[in-house]
């Protein structure tokens, strides 16, 4: 089933969560344990992230450095299909522009179609750590909007090779990312919202937000989107804070604010266990308030940890 249909057919806020594929060299059992622990809360779909190649410097004997390209978390397509098959829940693999040519993306989308996957989250991805800005592949997309356009073309049977005729259309529901506190590269919120609208106008069916810890930022974001004519559902992304140092790490990584009242409570904590309890309670309060505001879905960023997501689901679902 498509996310847009799930949201439109459900009369109430649904629950979904996001997982990372296992690190290369590890099995998927931890991932399945996480799902097993959350399944009783009737998640309506599960997202699986995608991770591009990274370049690492490795020291050779003699002290020389060698550049090595590694993909630390391969396997999104296979894991997505395996989970969808095992749990009969729609799985939403993330498709990123960074590190992939348009042709590789087309082939990935074909694989997803063969595997019965009908949903994707279309993203640009971040630049390599060694690059100051995002650099697209020579034959790749520079912005998520272009990826959305490619997927919409495939929905109409338009493949990259103009010589190909009578092609089967690929049917996908498309989600895109939105940033209540602005994407870190955008010079201001107005321009970021214009780019978000371009993604929706290109054919995105819904938006999922970056994490936020102050619901008012999400409500203001939704109001601004509506005011400029973005009418698709906007799904809030919730991250239960789990470690003391995340009050400084998360703002740096995701360009978001931690409200002072929350940061103050975390600073009082003497251990990560205490911080985790405070972070979970904050996420529960956020979720209750979002549900009271009739959001279409609560999307929880689990990062593979189920206990706090379980507590949130138990409290509010
Ligand atoms: P875009 O929509 O392309 O926007 C990126 C920047 O470019 C913005 O500042 C925007 O304003 C600007 N822009 C857009 N169009 C134009 C234009 N035409 N001209 C000039 N500027 C433009 N990353 C991963 O690598 N893997 C994942 O699985 C993943 N999952 C995510 C899930 C969610 C819900 C979210 C919110 C983010 C996720 N990310 C993931 C991170 C995401 O890839 C980064 O935030 C990335 O930097 C931007 O992606 P985007 O799709 O929003 O890009």
py3Dmol code that shows the C-alpha trace and the ligand (Angstrom):
import py3Dmol

protein = """\
ATOM      1  CA  UNK A   1       0.000   0.000   0.000  1.00  0.00           C
ATOM      2  CA  UNK A   2       1.145   3.549  -0.650  1.00  0.00           C
ATOM      3  CA  UNK A   3       1.920   5.947   2.202  1.00  0.00           C
ATOM      4  CA  UNK A   4      -0.405   8.572   0.755  1.00  0.00           C
ATOM      5  CA  UNK A   5      -3.309   6.079   0.729  1.00  0.00           C
ATOM      6  CA  UNK A   6      -2.518   4.902   4.268  1.00  0.00           C
ATOM      7  CA  UNK A   7      -2.617   8.493   5.514  1.00  0.00           C
ATOM      8  CA  UNK A   8      -5.695   9.470   3.575  1.00  0.00           C
ATOM      9  CA  UNK A   9      -7.667   6.355   4.538  1.00  0.00           C
ATOM     10  CA  UNK A  10      -6.787   6.432   8.244  1.00  0.00           C
ATOM     11  CA  UNK A  11      -9.073   8.645  10.277  1.00  0.00           C
ATOM     12  CA  UNK A  12      -6.370   9.138  12.911  1.00  0.00           C
ATOM     13  CA  UNK A  13      -2.648   9.724  13.373  1.00  0.00           C
ATOM     14  CA  UNK A  14      -0.729   6.611  12.289  1.00  0.00           C
ATOM     15  CA  UNK A  15       2.675   5.461  13.545  1.00  0.00           C
ATOM     16  CA  UNK A  16       5.818   4.735  11.522  1.00  0.00           C
ATOM     17  CA  UNK A  17       9.510   4.483  12.229  1.00  0.00           C
ATOM     18  CA  UNK A  18      12.841   4.624  10.487  1.00  0.00           C
ATOM     19  CA  UNK A  19      15.709   2.124  10.575  1.00  0.00           C
ATOM     20  CA  UNK A  20      19.256   2.037   9.295  1.00  0.00           C
ATOM     21  CA  UNK A  21      20.531  -0.977   7.322  1.00  0.00           C
ATOM     22  CA  UNK A  22      23.104  -3.000   9.311  1.00  0.00           C
ATOM     23  CA  UNK A  23      26.760  -2.012   9.178  1.00  0.00           C
ATOM     24  CA  UNK A  24      28.675  -3.999   6.571  1.00  0.00           C
ATOM     25  CA  UNK A  25      29.819  -7.235   8.200  1.00  0.00           C
ATOM     26  CA  UNK A  26      26.879  -7.425  10.599  1.00  0.00           C
ATOM     27  CA  UNK A  27      23.757  -9.496  10.243  1.00  0.00           C
ATOM     28  CA  UNK A  28      20.230  -8.081  10.210  1.00  0.00           C
ATOM     29  CA  UNK A  29      19.109  -9.797  13.435  1.00  0.00           C
ATOM     30  CA  UNK A  30      19.273  -6.573  15.510  1.00  0.00           C
ATOM     31  CA  UNK A  31      17.111  -4.847  12.895  1.00  0.00           C
ATOM     32  CA  UNK A  32      14.526  -7.614  13.089  1.00  0.00           C
ATOM     33  CA  UNK A  33      14.587  -7.495  16.915  1.00  0.00           C
ATOM     34  CA  UNK A  34      13.828  -3.762  16.733  1.00  0.00           C
ATOM     35  CA  UNK A  35      10.865  -4.402  14.436  1.00  0.00           C
ATOM     36  CA  UNK A  36       9.652  -7.329  16.608  1.00  0.00           C
ATOM     37  CA  UNK A  37       9.616  -5.046  19.641  1.00  0.00           C
ATOM     38  CA  UNK A  38       7.574  -2.367  17.834  1.00  0.00           C
ATOM     39  CA  UNK A  39       5.211  -4.483  15.766  1.00  0.00           C
ATOM     40  CA  UNK A  40       2.475  -4.662  18.441  1.00  0.00           C
ATOM     41  CA  UNK A  41       1.951  -0.894  18.010  1.00  0.00           C
ATOM     42  CA  UNK A  42       0.780  -1.486  14.468  1.00  0.00           C
ATOM     43  CA  UNK A  43       3.308   0.582  12.521  1.00  0.00           C
ATOM     44  CA  UNK A  44       1.779   1.442   9.166  1.00  0.00           C
ATOM     45  CA  UNK A  45       5.107   1.579   7.341  1.00  0.00           C
ATOM     46  CA  UNK A  46       8.847   1.443   7.995  1.00  0.00           C
ATOM     47  CA  UNK A  47      11.523   3.619   6.387  1.00  0.00           C
ATOM     48  CA  UNK A  48      15.008   2.313   5.576  1.00  0.00           C
ATOM     49  CA  UNK A  49      17.807   4.828   5.122  1.00  0.00           C
ATOM     50  CA  UNK A  50      20.382   4.761   2.327  1.00  0.00           C
ATOM     51  CA  UNK A  51      24.054   5.562   2.815  1.00  0.00           C
ATOM     52  CA  UNK A  52      26.372   6.660   0.051  1.00  0.00           C
ATOM     53  CA  UNK A  53      30.025   5.698  -0.345  1.00  0.00           C
ATOM     54  CA  UNK A  54      32.455   7.507   1.925  1.00  0.00           C
ATOM     55  CA  UNK A  55      36.126   8.186   1.302  1.00  0.00           C
ATOM     56  CA  UNK A  56      38.492   7.222   4.133  1.00  0.00           C
ATOM     57  CA  UNK A  57      42.201   7.787   4.490  1.00  0.00           C
ATOM     58  CA  UNK A  58      44.003   4.582   5.515  1.00  0.00           C
ATOM     59  CA  UNK A  59      47.612   4.523   6.696  1.00  0.00           C
ATOM     60  CA  UNK A  60      49.903   2.201   4.724  1.00  0.00           C
ATOM     61  CA  UNK A  61      53.072   0.630   6.170  1.00  0.00           C
ATOM     62  CA  UNK A  62      55.716   3.377   5.910  1.00  0.00           C
ATOM     63  CA  UNK A  63      53.252   6.116   6.838  1.00  0.00           C
ATOM     64  CA  UNK A  64      51.787   6.873   3.388  1.00  0.00           C
ATOM     65  CA  UNK A  65      48.059   7.522   3.281  1.00  0.00           C
ATOM     66  CA  UNK A  66      45.767   5.704   0.877  1.00  0.00           C
ATOM     67  CA  UNK A  67      42.281   6.857  -0.125  1.00  0.00           C
ATOM     68  CA  UNK A  68      39.760   4.061   0.243  1.00  0.00           C
ATOM     69  CA  UNK A  69      36.131   4.252  -0.837  1.00  0.00           C
ATOM     70  CA  UNK A  70      33.837   2.350   1.498  1.00  0.00           C
ATOM     71  CA  UNK A  71      30.102   1.866   1.785  1.00  0.00           C
ATOM     72  CA  UNK A  72      29.503   1.213   5.458  1.00  0.00           C
ATOM     73  CA  UNK A  73      25.817   0.390   5.261  1.00  0.00           C
ATOM     74  CA  UNK A  74      25.013  -1.274   1.948  1.00  0.00           C
ATOM     75  CA  UNK A  75      21.908  -3.366   1.367  1.00  0.00           C
ATOM     76  CA  UNK A  76      18.974  -0.929   1.538  1.00  0.00           C
ATOM     77  CA  UNK A  77      17.092  -2.519  -1.362  1.00  0.00           C
ATOM     78  CA  UNK A  78      17.531  -6.105  -0.137  1.00  0.00           C
ATOM     79  CA  UNK A  79      16.725  -5.258   3.494  1.00  0.00           C
ATOM     80  CA  UNK A  80      13.660  -3.241   2.460  1.00  0.00           C
ATOM     81  CA  UNK A  81      12.319  -6.130   0.402  1.00  0.00           C
ATOM     82  CA  UNK A  82      13.124  -8.698   3.111  1.00  0.00           C
ATOM     83  CA  UNK A  83      11.278  -6.670   5.785  1.00  0.00           C
ATOM     84  CA  UNK A  84       8.283  -5.977   3.552  1.00  0.00           C
ATOM     85  CA  UNK A  85       8.068  -9.673   2.713  1.00  0.00           C
ATOM     86  CA  UNK A  86       8.503 -10.872   6.323  1.00  0.00           C
ATOM     87  CA  UNK A  87       6.159  -8.403   8.067  1.00  0.00           C
ATOM     88  CA  UNK A  88       3.725  -7.545   5.252  1.00  0.00           C
ATOM     89  CA  UNK A  89       4.180  -3.848   6.096  1.00  0.00           C
ATOM     90  CA  UNK A  90       5.027  -1.303   3.382  1.00  0.00           C
ATOM     91  CA  UNK A  91       8.705  -0.407   3.517  1.00  0.00           C
ATOM     92  CA  UNK A  92       9.951   2.931   2.249  1.00  0.00           C
ATOM     93  CA  UNK A  93      13.559   2.787   1.068  1.00  0.00           C
ATOM     94  CA  UNK A  94      15.345   6.126   0.821  1.00  0.00           C
ATOM     95  CA  UNK A  95      16.761   6.916  -2.619  1.00  0.00           C
ATOM     96  CA  UNK A  96      19.594   9.468  -2.599  1.00  0.00           C
ATOM     97  CA  UNK A  97      21.215  11.418  -5.446  1.00  0.00           C
ATOM     98  CA  UNK A  98      24.684  11.670  -3.876  1.00  0.00           C
ATOM     99  CA  UNK A  99      27.068   8.985  -5.105  1.00  0.00           C
ATOM    100  CA  UNK A 100      24.675   7.616  -7.719  1.00  0.00           C
ATOM    101  CA  UNK A 101      24.308   8.274 -11.442  1.00  0.00           C
ATOM    102  CA  UNK A 102      20.803   8.653 -12.895  1.00  0.00           C
ATOM    103  CA  UNK A 103      21.274   5.289 -14.592  1.00  0.00           C
ATOM    104  CA  UNK A 104      22.143   3.568 -11.306  1.00  0.00           C
ATOM    105  CA  UNK A 105      19.070   5.184  -9.758  1.00  0.00           C
ATOM    106  CA  UNK A 106      16.888   3.963 -12.626  1.00  0.00           C
ATOM    107  CA  UNK A 107      18.204   0.435 -12.112  1.00  0.00           C
ATOM    108  CA  UNK A 108      17.612   0.652  -8.356  1.00  0.00           C
ATOM    109  CA  UNK A 109      14.027   1.772  -8.970  1.00  0.00           C
ATOM    110  CA  UNK A 110      13.537  -1.151 -11.367  1.00  0.00           C
ATOM    111  CA  UNK A 111      14.809  -3.554  -8.686  1.00  0.00           C
ATOM    112  CA  UNK A 112      12.425  -2.014  -6.146  1.00  0.00           C
ATOM    113  CA  UNK A 113       9.554  -2.403  -8.586  1.00  0.00           C
ATOM    114  CA  UNK A 114      10.396  -6.082  -9.173  1.00  0.00           C
ATOM    115  CA  UNK A 115      10.491  -6.589  -5.413  1.00  0.00           C
ATOM    116  CA  UNK A 116       6.988  -5.165  -4.954  1.00  0.00           C
ATOM    117  CA  UNK A 117       8.043  -1.906  -3.287  1.00  0.00           C
ATOM    118  CA  UNK A 118       5.658   0.939  -4.092  1.00  0.00           C
ATOM    119  CA  UNK A 119       7.069   3.764  -1.958  1.00  0.00           C
ATOM    120  CA  UNK A 120      10.310   5.751  -1.921  1.00  0.00           C
ATOM    121  CA  UNK A 121      11.641   8.778  -0.052  1.00  0.00           C
ATOM    122  CA  UNK A 122      13.515  10.907  -2.619  1.00  0.00           C
ATOM    123  CA  UNK A 123      16.504  12.771  -1.165  1.00  0.00           C
ATOM    124  CA  UNK A 124      19.577  14.564  -2.361  1.00  0.00           C
ATOM    125  CA  UNK A 125      21.849  13.210   0.404  1.00  0.00           C
ATOM    126  CA  UNK A 126      24.731  15.087   1.977  1.00  0.00           C
ATOM    127  CA  UNK A 127      28.113  15.867   0.449  1.00  0.00           C
ATOM    128  CA  UNK A 128      31.160  13.780   1.267  1.00  0.00           C
ATOM    129  CA  UNK A 129      32.858  14.789   4.520  1.00  0.00           C
ATOM    130  CA  UNK A 130      35.883  15.831   2.445  1.00  0.00           C
ATOM    131  CA  UNK A 131      33.763  18.229   0.344  1.00  0.00           C
ATOM    132  CA  UNK A 132      32.593  21.594   1.619  1.00  0.00           C
ATOM    133  CA  UNK A 133      29.391  21.407  -0.445  1.00  0.00           C
ATOM    134  CA  UNK A 134      27.401  18.692  -2.123  1.00  0.00           C
ATOM    135  CA  UNK A 135      28.949  17.639  -5.448  1.00  0.00           C
ATOM    136  CA  UNK A 136      26.671  15.584  -7.693  1.00  0.00           C
ATOM    137  CA  UNK A 137      27.981  12.674  -9.751  1.00  0.00           C
ATOM    138  CA  UNK A 138      28.885  13.632 -13.331  1.00  0.00           C
ATOM    139  CA  UNK A 139      25.775  11.808 -14.535  1.00  0.00           C
ATOM    140  CA  UNK A 140      23.787  12.339 -11.353  1.00  0.00           C
ATOM    141  CA  UNK A 141      21.222  14.726  -9.905  1.00  0.00           C
ATOM    142  CA  UNK A 142      22.146  17.969  -8.126  1.00  0.00           C
ATOM    143  CA  UNK A 143      18.842  18.333  -6.236  1.00  0.00           C
ATOM    144  CA  UNK A 144      16.136  16.069  -4.877  1.00  0.00           C
ATOM    145  CA  UNK A 145      13.642  17.785  -7.204  1.00  0.00           C
ATOM    146  CA  UNK A 146      15.464  16.285 -10.210  1.00  0.00           C
ATOM    147  CA  UNK A 147      15.229  12.838  -8.640  1.00  0.00           C
ATOM    148  CA  UNK A 148      11.487  13.360  -8.107  1.00  0.00           C
ATOM    149  CA  UNK A 149      11.183  14.296 -11.794  1.00  0.00           C
ATOM    150  CA  UNK A 150      13.050  11.118 -12.805  1.00  0.00           C
ATOM    151  CA  UNK A 151      10.686   8.976 -10.695  1.00  0.00           C
ATOM    152  CA  UNK A 152       7.631  10.779 -12.092  1.00  0.00           C
ATOM    153  CA  UNK A 153       8.963  10.135 -15.618  1.00  0.00           C
ATOM    154  CA  UNK A 154       9.272   6.441 -14.801  1.00  0.00           C
ATOM    155  CA  UNK A 155       5.686   6.498 -13.525  1.00  0.00           C
ATOM    156  CA  UNK A 156       4.805   7.536 -17.086  1.00  0.00           C
ATOM    157  CA  UNK A 157       7.052   4.872 -18.653  1.00  0.00           C
ATOM    158  CA  UNK A 158       9.715   7.424 -19.618  1.00  0.00           C
ATOM    159  CA  UNK A 159      13.113   5.838 -19.062  1.00  0.00           C
ATOM    160  CA  UNK A 160      16.468   7.599 -19.498  1.00  0.00           C
ATOM    161  CA  UNK A 161      17.213   6.022 -22.875  1.00  0.00           C
ATOM    162  CA  UNK A 162      15.001   7.831 -25.426  1.00  0.00           C
ATOM    163  CA  UNK A 163      15.379   4.856 -27.789  1.00  0.00           C
ATOM    164  CA  UNK A 164      13.414   2.624 -25.391  1.00  0.00           C
ATOM    165  CA  UNK A 165       9.767   2.368 -26.451  1.00  0.00           C
ATOM    166  CA  UNK A 166       6.654   0.719 -24.958  1.00  0.00           C
ATOM    167  CA  UNK A 167       8.147   0.708 -21.483  1.00  0.00           C
ATOM    168  CA  UNK A 168       6.277  -0.497 -18.422  1.00  0.00           C
ATOM    169  CA  UNK A 169       5.505   2.401 -16.047  1.00  0.00           C
ATOM    170  CA  UNK A 170       6.919   2.078 -12.519  1.00  0.00           C
ATOM    171  CA  UNK A 171       4.419   2.989  -9.861  1.00  0.00           C
ATOM    172  CA  UNK A 172       5.819   4.762  -6.789  1.00  0.00           C
ATOM    173  CA  UNK A 173       4.432   7.004  -4.074  1.00  0.00           C
ATOM    174  CA  UNK A 174       7.088   9.679  -3.494  1.00  0.00           C
ATOM    175  CA  UNK A 175       7.998  11.348  -0.212  1.00  0.00           C
ATOM    176  CA  UNK A 176      10.489  14.209   0.153  1.00  0.00           C
ATOM    177  CA  UNK A 177      12.264  15.904   3.072  1.00  0.00           C
ATOM    178  CA  UNK A 178      11.255  19.226   4.658  1.00  0.00           C
ATOM    179  CA  UNK A 179      13.054  21.302   7.277  1.00  0.00           C
ATOM    180  CA  UNK A 180      10.990  23.203   9.907  1.00  0.00           C
ATOM    181  CA  UNK A 181      14.201  24.944  11.003  1.00  0.00           C
ATOM    182  CA  UNK A 182      15.541  25.400   7.440  1.00  0.00           C
ATOM    183  CA  UNK A 183      18.022  23.235   5.562  1.00  0.00           C
ATOM    184  CA  UNK A 184      21.531  24.244   6.618  1.00  0.00           C
ATOM    185  CA  UNK A 185      22.611  25.272   3.096  1.00  0.00           C
ATOM    186  CA  UNK A 186      19.639  27.513   2.305  1.00  0.00           C
ATOM    187  CA  UNK A 187      20.346  31.209   2.732  1.00  0.00           C
ATOM    188  CA  UNK A 188      16.899  31.806   4.263  1.00  0.00           C
ATOM    189  CA  UNK A 189      13.616  30.040   5.004  1.00  0.00           C
ATOM    190  CA  UNK A 190      11.766  31.632   2.068  1.00  0.00           C
ATOM    191  CA  UNK A 191      14.150  30.181  -0.510  1.00  0.00           C
ATOM    192  CA  UNK A 192      14.189  26.786   1.234  1.00  0.00           C
ATOM    193  CA  UNK A 193      10.377  26.708   1.120  1.00  0.00           C
ATOM    194  CA  UNK A 194      10.409  27.648  -2.570  1.00  0.00           C
ATOM    195  CA  UNK A 195      12.703  24.681  -3.242  1.00  0.00           C
ATOM    196  CA  UNK A 196      10.409  22.464  -1.173  1.00  0.00           C
ATOM    197  CA  UNK A 197       7.453  23.620  -3.254  1.00  0.00           C
ATOM    198  CA  UNK A 198       9.407  22.759  -6.414  1.00  0.00           C
ATOM    199  CA  UNK A 199       9.741  19.177  -5.165  1.00  0.00           C
ATOM    200  CA  UNK A 200       6.020  18.976  -4.497  1.00  0.00           C
ATOM    201  CA  UNK A 201       5.163  20.593  -7.844  1.00  0.00           C
ATOM    202  CA  UNK A 202       7.483  18.048  -9.519  1.00  0.00           C
ATOM    203  CA  UNK A 203       5.283  15.257  -8.119  1.00  0.00           C
ATOM    204  CA  UNK A 204       6.065  14.501  -4.464  1.00  0.00           C
ATOM    205  CA  UNK A 205       3.046  13.053  -2.654  1.00  0.00           C
ATOM    206  CA  UNK A 206       4.008  14.043   0.900  1.00  0.00           C
ATOM    207  CA  UNK A 207       6.732  15.600   3.047  1.00  0.00           C
ATOM    208  CA  UNK A 208       8.531  14.138   6.078  1.00  0.00           C
ATOM    209  CA  UNK A 209      10.266  16.623   8.329  1.00  0.00           C
ATOM    210  CA  UNK A 210      13.681  16.724   9.830  1.00  0.00           C
ATOM    211  CA  UNK A 211      13.600  16.107  13.591  1.00  0.00           C
ATOM    212  CA  UNK A 212      12.576  19.041  15.807  1.00  0.00           C
ATOM    213  CA  UNK A 213      12.215  19.388  19.571  1.00  0.00           C
ATOM    214  CA  UNK A 214       9.871  22.373  19.650  1.00  0.00           C
ATOM    215  CA  UNK A 215       6.471  21.583  18.133  1.00  0.00           C
ATOM    216  CA  UNK A 216       5.762  25.254  17.484  1.00  0.00           C
ATOM    217  CA  UNK A 217       8.504  25.153  14.810  1.00  0.00           C
ATOM    218  CA  UNK A 218       6.619  22.362  13.048  1.00  0.00           C
ATOM    219  CA  UNK A 219       3.257  24.169  13.297  1.00  0.00           C
ATOM    220  CA  UNK A 220       4.788  27.394  11.932  1.00  0.00           C
ATOM    221  CA  UNK A 221       6.433  25.419   9.119  1.00  0.00           C
ATOM    222  CA  UNK A 222       3.134  23.777   8.172  1.00  0.00           C
ATOM    223  CA  UNK A 223       1.410  27.203   8.200  1.00  0.00           C
ATOM    224  CA  UNK A 224       4.073  28.685   5.909  1.00  0.00           C
ATOM    225  CA  UNK A 225       3.875  25.698   3.548  1.00  0.00           C
ATOM    226  CA  UNK A 226       0.082  26.014   3.360  1.00  0.00           C
ATOM    227  CA  UNK A 227       0.316  29.769   2.805  1.00  0.00           C
ATOM    228  CA  UNK A 228       2.470  29.206  -0.270  1.00  0.00           C
ATOM    229  CA  UNK A 229       0.196  26.536  -1.708  1.00  0.00           C
ATOM    230  CA  UNK A 230       1.857  23.311  -0.548  1.00  0.00           C
ATOM    231  CA  UNK A 231      -1.145  21.106   0.153  1.00  0.00           C
ATOM    232  CA  UNK A 232       0.378  17.610   0.580  1.00  0.00           C
ATOM    233  CA  UNK A 233       0.524  15.924   4.022  1.00  0.00           C
ATOM    234  CA  UNK A 234       3.482  17.016   6.185  1.00  0.00           C
ATOM    235  CA  UNK A 235       4.616  14.217   8.489  1.00  0.00           C
ATOM    236  CA  UNK A 236       6.517  15.247  11.633  1.00  0.00           C
ATOM    237  CA  UNK A 237       9.769  13.423  12.375  1.00  0.00           C
ATOM    238  CA  UNK A 238      10.448  12.803  16.076  1.00  0.00           C
ATOM    239  CA  UNK A 239      13.779  11.795  17.545  1.00  0.00           C
ATOM    240  CA  UNK A 240      13.888  10.699  21.178  1.00  0.00           C
ATOM    241  CA  UNK A 241      17.108  12.159  22.557  1.00  0.00           C
ATOM    242  CA  UNK A 242      19.128   9.277  24.003  1.00  0.00           C
ATOM    243  CA  UNK A 243      22.567  10.538  25.107  1.00  0.00           C
ATOM    244  CA  UNK A 244      23.696  13.516  27.174  1.00  0.00           C
ATOM    245  CA  UNK A 245      26.011  14.816  24.444  1.00  0.00           C
ATOM    246  CA  UNK A 246      23.185  14.940  21.884  1.00  0.00           C
ATOM    247  CA  UNK A 247      22.156  18.392  23.115  1.00  0.00           C
ATOM    248  CA  UNK A 248      25.302  19.643  21.377  1.00  0.00           C
ATOM    249  CA  UNK A 249      25.765  16.960  18.696  1.00  0.00           C
ATOM    250  CA  UNK A 250      22.250  17.066  17.176  1.00  0.00           C
ATOM    251  CA  UNK A 251      22.167  20.862  16.587  1.00  0.00           C
ATOM    252  CA  UNK A 252      25.541  20.579  14.842  1.00  0.00           C
ATOM    253  CA  UNK A 253      24.612  17.565  12.738  1.00  0.00           C
ATOM    254  CA  UNK A 254      21.090  18.596  11.767  1.00  0.00           C
ATOM    255  CA  UNK A 255      21.053  22.380  12.108  1.00  0.00           C
ATOM    256  CA  UNK A 256      18.269  22.344  14.671  1.00  0.00           C
ATOM    257  CA  UNK A 257      17.687  24.011  18.038  1.00  0.00           C
ATOM    258  CA  UNK A 258      17.200  22.304  21.376  1.00  0.00           C
ATOM    259  CA  UNK A 259      14.758  24.398  23.456  1.00  0.00           C
ATOM    260  CA  UNK A 260      16.434  25.763  26.583  1.00  0.00           C
ATOM    261  CA  UNK A 261      13.876  24.188  28.938  1.00  0.00           C
ATOM    262  CA  UNK A 262      14.746  20.766  27.513  1.00  0.00           C
ATOM    263  CA  UNK A 263      18.514  21.378  27.367  1.00  0.00           C
ATOM    264  CA  UNK A 264      18.399  22.487  31.033  1.00  0.00           C
ATOM    265  CA  UNK A 265      16.767  19.191  32.070  1.00  0.00           C
ATOM    266  CA  UNK A 266      19.349  17.199  30.113  1.00  0.00           C
ATOM    267  CA  UNK A 267      22.229  19.194  31.639  1.00  0.00           C
ATOM    268  CA  UNK A 268      20.999  18.154  35.102  1.00  0.00           C
ATOM    269  CA  UNK A 269      21.368  14.463  34.176  1.00  0.00           C
ATOM    270  CA  UNK A 270      24.247  12.517  35.704  1.00  0.00           C
ATOM    271  CA  UNK A 271      24.219   9.618  33.236  1.00  0.00           C
ATOM    272  CA  UNK A 272      23.097   8.685  29.750  1.00  0.00           C
ATOM    273  CA  UNK A 273      20.369   6.533  31.311  1.00  0.00           C
ATOM    274  CA  UNK A 274      18.909   9.613  32.994  1.00  0.00           C
ATOM    275  CA  UNK A 275      19.229  11.640  29.768  1.00  0.00           C
ATOM    276  CA  UNK A 276      17.476   8.866  27.886  1.00  0.00           C
ATOM    277  CA  UNK A 277      14.558   8.903  30.332  1.00  0.00           C
ATOM    278  CA  UNK A 278      14.238  12.709  30.054  1.00  0.00           C
ATOM    279  CA  UNK A 279      14.566  12.524  26.243  1.00  0.00           C
ATOM    280  CA  UNK A 280      11.864   9.859  26.014  1.00  0.00           C
ATOM    281  CA  UNK A 281       9.508  11.856  28.236  1.00  0.00           C
ATOM    282  CA  UNK A 282      10.059  14.952  26.050  1.00  0.00           C
ATOM    283  CA  UNK A 283       9.296  12.930  22.912  1.00  0.00           C
ATOM    284  CA  UNK A 284       6.124  11.555  24.550  1.00  0.00           C
ATOM    285  CA  UNK A 285       4.931  15.090  25.355  1.00  0.00           C
ATOM    286  CA  UNK A 286       5.768  16.218  21.797  1.00  0.00           C
ATOM    287  CA  UNK A 287       3.880  13.228  20.373  1.00  0.00           C
ATOM    288  CA  UNK A 288       0.785  13.799  22.549  1.00  0.00           C
ATOM    289  CA  UNK A 289       0.631  17.409  21.423  1.00  0.00           C
ATOM    290  CA  UNK A 290       1.145  16.498  17.741  1.00  0.00           C
ATOM    291  CA  UNK A 291      -1.613  13.871  17.912  1.00  0.00           C
ATOM    292  CA  UNK A 292      -3.914  16.443  19.544  1.00  0.00           C
ATOM    293  CA  UNK A 293      -3.174  18.633  16.509  1.00  0.00           C
ATOM    294  CA  UNK A 294      -4.252  15.715  14.267  1.00  0.00           C
ATOM    295  CA  UNK A 295      -0.944  15.220  12.413  1.00  0.00           C
ATOM    296  CA  UNK A 296      -1.204  12.499   9.733  1.00  0.00           C
ATOM    297  CA  UNK A 297       1.546  10.296  11.144  1.00  0.00           C
ATOM    298  CA  UNK A 298       4.143  10.198  13.913  1.00  0.00           C
ATOM    299  CA  UNK A 299       7.414   9.218  12.295  1.00  0.00           C
ATOM    300  CA  UNK A 300      10.037   8.142  14.854  1.00  0.00           C
ATOM    301  CA  UNK A 301      13.756   8.161  14.080  1.00  0.00           C
ATOM    302  CA  UNK A 302      14.801   5.032  15.995  1.00  0.00           C
ATOM    303  CA  UNK A 303      18.435   4.765  14.878  1.00  0.00           C
ATOM    304  CA  UNK A 304      17.971   1.066  15.518  1.00  0.00           C
ATOM    305  CA  UNK A 305      17.111   1.466  19.213  1.00  0.00           C
ATOM    306  CA  UNK A 306      13.669   0.251  20.145  1.00  0.00           C
ATOM    307  CA  UNK A 307      13.252   0.715  23.920  1.00  0.00           C
ATOM    308  CA  UNK A 308      12.556   4.463  23.844  1.00  0.00           C
ATOM    309  CA  UNK A 309      10.427   4.231  20.672  1.00  0.00           C
ATOM    310  CA  UNK A 310       8.480   1.445  22.432  1.00  0.00           C
ATOM    311  CA  UNK A 311       7.859   3.660  25.444  1.00  0.00           C
ATOM    312  CA  UNK A 312       6.632   6.483  23.212  1.00  0.00           C
ATOM    313  CA  UNK A 313       4.354   4.168  21.242  1.00  0.00           C
ATOM    314  CA  UNK A 314       3.027   2.614  24.465  1.00  0.00           C
ATOM    315  CA  UNK A 315       2.235   6.058  25.875  1.00  0.00           C
ATOM    316  CA  UNK A 316       0.532   7.581  22.845  1.00  0.00           C
ATOM    317  CA  UNK A 317      -0.536   5.024  20.232  1.00  0.00           C
TER     318      UNK A 317
END
"""
ligand_1 = """\
53
LIG
P 17.173 19.143 -1.643
O 15.714 19.204 -1.618
O 17.851 18.980 -2.950
O 17.702 20.453 -0.894
C 19.065 20.584 -0.522
C 19.437 22.053 -0.453
O 19.455 22.595 -1.791
C 18.453 22.915 0.334
O 19.183 23.927 0.982
C 17.562 23.511 -0.748
O 16.992 24.756 -0.355
C 18.554 23.674 -1.897
N 17.948 23.565 -3.235
C 16.989 22.710 -3.618
N 16.706 22.898 -4.930
C 17.524 23.892 -5.358
C 17.718 24.542 -6.611
N 16.989 24.218 -7.690
N 18.669 25.512 -6.687
C 19.408 25.862 -5.614
N 19.258 25.283 -4.401
C 18.343 24.304 -4.287
N 20.471 11.476 3.882
C 21.026 10.324 3.443
O 22.165 10.339 2.946
N 20.360 9.132 3.524
C 19.114 9.051 4.037
O 18.541 7.948 4.093
C 18.487 10.244 4.517
N 17.235 10.226 5.014
C 16.629 11.418 5.386
C 15.298 11.393 5.822
C 14.658 12.582 6.182
C 13.208 12.532 6.634
C 15.354 13.819 6.148
C 14.696 15.091 6.573
C 16.681 13.838 5.721
C 17.322 12.649 5.325
N 18.644 12.637 4.856
C 19.226 11.467 4.413
C 19.430 13.868 4.845
C 19.303 14.649 3.516
O 19.809 13.869 2.463
C 20.095 15.943 3.681
O 19.449 16.805 4.583
C 20.481 16.674 2.406
O 21.466 17.657 2.745
C 19.347 17.393 1.704
O 18.485 16.522 1.108
P 17.114 17.054 0.406
O 16.509 15.877 -0.210
O 16.341 17.854 1.367
O 17.762 18.009 -0.724
"""
view = py3Dmol.view(width=600, height=400)
view.addModel(protein, "pdb")
view.setStyle({"model": 0}, {"cartoon": {"style": "trace"}})
view.addModel(ligand_1, "xyz")
view.setStyle({"model": 1}, {"stick": {}})
view.zoomTo()
view.show()
